[in-house]
């Protein structure tokens, strides 16, 4: 994420505005959602950093598959320091399954850009 995001809502998707590689066009940057193009075993990793200049210095996010939270990402900074949390999951996906990073709470949280907040996904094994 290159831009700092402020005033996130509860249960809002975190949209990653910079895409370095998107083979198969599975990541949809307008929605912040990865949609599996094919079945397989996938690995997803996310690092989320609070924005110390925002009103709320804490965040609770979730690696989400089809609406189900797979792993939580927490951070609590203060008025002069950021905090970063991360999670990595390996999951079996079917075509059209969706994976995204969802901001859980608090309302109004901010996340630091400048590549301090990131989301990565890759297919490890293609299912037959």
Secondary structure as a PSIPRED ss2 file (coil, helix, strand):
# PSIPRED VFORMAT (PSIPRED V4.0)

   1 X C   1.000  0.000  0.000
   2 X C   1.000  0.000  0.000
   3 X C   1.000  0.000  0.000
   4 X C   1.000  0.000  0.000
   5 X E   0.000  0.000  1.000
   6 X E   0.000  0.000  1.000
   7 X E   0.000  0.000  1.000
   8 X E   0.000  0.000  1.000
   9 X C   1.000  0.000  0.000
  10 X C   1.000  0.000  0.000
  11 X C   1.000  0.000  0.000
  12 X E   0.000  0.000  1.000
  13 X E   0.000  0.000  1.000
  14 X C   1.000  0.000  0.000
  15 X C   1.000  0.000  0.000
  16 X C   1.000  0.000  0.000
  17 X C   1.000  0.000  0.000
  18 X C   1.000  0.000  0.000
  19 X C   1.000  0.000  0.000
  20 X C   1.000  0.000  0.000
  21 X C   1.000  0.000  0.000
  22 X C   1.000  0.000  0.000
  23 X H   0.000  1.000  0.000
  24 X H   0.000  1.000  0.000
  25 X H   0.000  1.000  0.000
  26 X C   1.000  0.000  0.000
  27 X E   0.000  0.000  1.000
  28 X E   0.000  0.000  1.000
  29 X C   1.000  0.000  0.000
  30 X C   1.000  0.000  0.000
  31 X C   1.000  0.000  0.000
  32 X C   1.000  0.000  0.000
  33 X E   0.000  0.000  1.000
  34 X E   0.000  0.000  1.000
  35 X E   0.000  0.000  1.000
  36 X C   1.000  0.000  0.000
  37 X C   1.000  0.000  0.000
  38 X C   1.000  0.000  0.000
  39 X C   1.000  0.000  0.000
  40 X E   0.000  0.000  1.000
  41 X E   0.000  0.000  1.000
  42 X E   0.000  0.000  1.000
  43 X E   0.000  0.000  1.000
  44 X E   0.000  0.000  1.000
  45 X E   0.000  0.000  1.000
  46 X E   0.000  0.000  1.000
  47 X E   0.000  0.000  1.000
  48 X E   0.000  0.000  1.000
  49 X E   0.000  0.000  1.000
  50 X E   0.000  0.000  1.000
  51 X C   1.000  0.000  0.000
  52 X C   1.000  0.000  0.000
  53 X C   1.000  0.000  0.000
  54 X C   1.000  0.000  0.000
  55 X C   1.000  0.000  0.000
  56 X E   0.000  0.000  1.000
  57 X C   1.000  0.000  0.000
  58 X E   0.000  0.000  1.000
  59 X E   0.000  0.000  1.000
  60 X E   0.000  0.000  1.000
  61 X E   0.000  0.000  1.000
  62 X E   0.000  0.000  1.000
  63 X E   0.000  0.000  1.000
  64 X E   0.000  0.000  1.000
  65 X E   0.000  0.000  1.000
  66 X C   1.000  0.000  0.000
  67 X C   1.000  0.000  0.000
  68 X E   0.000  0.000  1.000
  69 X E   0.000  0.000  1.000
  70 X E   0.000  0.000  1.000
  71 X E   0.000  0.000  1.000
  72 X E   0.000  0.000  1.000
  73 X E   0.000  0.000  1.000
  74 X E   0.000  0.000  1.000
  75 X E   0.000  0.000  1.000
  76 X E   0.000  0.000  1.000
  77 X C   1.000  0.000  0.000
  78 X C   1.000  0.000  0.000
  79 X C   1.000  0.000  0.000
  80 X C   1.000  0.000  0.000
  81 X C   1.000  0.000  0.000
  82 X C   1.000  0.000  0.000
  83 X C   1.000  0.000  0.000
  84 X E   0.000  0.000  1.000
  85 X E   0.000  0.000  1.000
  86 X E   0.000  0.000  1.000
  87 X E   0.000  0.000  1.000
  88 X E   0.000  0.000  1.000
  89 X E   0.000  0.000  1.000
  90 X E   0.000  0.000  1.000
  91 X E   0.000  0.000  1.000
  92 X E   0.000  0.000  1.000
  93 X E   0.000  0.000  1.000
  94 X C   1.000  0.000  0.000
  95 X C   1.000  0.000  0.000
  96 X C   1.000  0.000  0.000
  97 X C   1.000  0.000  0.000
  98 X E   0.000  0.000  1.000
  99 X E   0.000  0.000  1.000
 100 X E   0.000  0.000  1.000
 101 X E   0.000  0.000  1.000
 102 X E   0.000  0.000  1.000
 103 X E   0.000  0.000  1.000
 104 X E   0.000  0.000  1.000
 105 X E   0.000  0.000  1.000
 106 X C   1.000  0.000  0.000
 107 X C   1.000  0.000  0.000
 108 X C   1.000  0.000  0.000
 109 X E   0.000  0.000  1.000
 110 X E   0.000  0.000  1.000
 111 X E   0.000  0.000  1.000
 112 X C   1.000  0.000  0.000
 113 X C   1.000  0.000  0.000
 114 X C   1.000  0.000  0.000
 115 X C   1.000  0.000  0.000
 116 X C   1.000  0.000  0.000
 117 X C   1.000  0.000  0.000
 118 X E   0.000  0.000  1.000
 119 X E   0.000  0.000  1.000
 120 X E   0.000  0.000  1.000
 121 X E   0.000  0.000  1.000
 122 X E   0.000  0.000  1.000
 123 X E   0.000  0.000  1.000
 124 X E   0.000  0.000  1.000
 125 X E   0.000  0.000  1.000
 126 X E   0.000  0.000  1.000
 127 X C   1.000  0.000  0.000
 128 X C   1.000  0.000  0.000
